[in-house]
Amino acid sequence: MHTKKRKGILKATKGFRWGRKNRIKLATTAAVKAGAYAFRDRRVKKRSARALWQIQLNAAARELDLSYSKLIAGLKKANIGLDRKILAEIAQKQPKIFAKIVAQIK
């Protein structure tokens, strides 16, 4: 293996535990795995963020006697084009404005 390639792999595995940071055979597999996990989790991150927004919206909506599903259905019927991320932020930081949005739906 060329020195340049070896240096690159060891640089990528800097901070890994045990032999995976300095033994080339272990470092190579560790670097490949890390890349695969990073690729996968960039997509998983989006899923988990959306799930969190849904939980936050459900909690905020239930305080105003409305379920999450009825909130989303009402938004679609009323043609309000706010996405879950923005709605969750509004519900958290400006509950009065969120209450007004819910009032429009009801």
C-alpha positions, 0 to 999 in steps of 0.5 A: 500500500502506498504511503499517501493512501495509508496516511489518508486512511489513518487521518480518517480514523484519527480518534478511533478506539483501540487498534482501529486508529493505527493498524492499517487493516483495522483502520481500512475497514473502520474507515469504510464502515464509518463512511457507510454509516455516515451516508445512511445516517444523513438520510435517517437524520431527516426522518428522525427530525420529522418524527420529532416535529410530529411529536412536538406538534401533537403535544401542542395541538392536544393542549388546544383540544385537537389531535395531530392528524386533525391538525394536519388535515385542517391545515390542508383543508384551510390551504395553509402551506406551513410545513411541520418544521416551521409549525413545530417552531411556532408552537414552541416559541410562539404559542399564541400565534400557534393558537391563532393558526389552530383557531383558523382550522377549527 
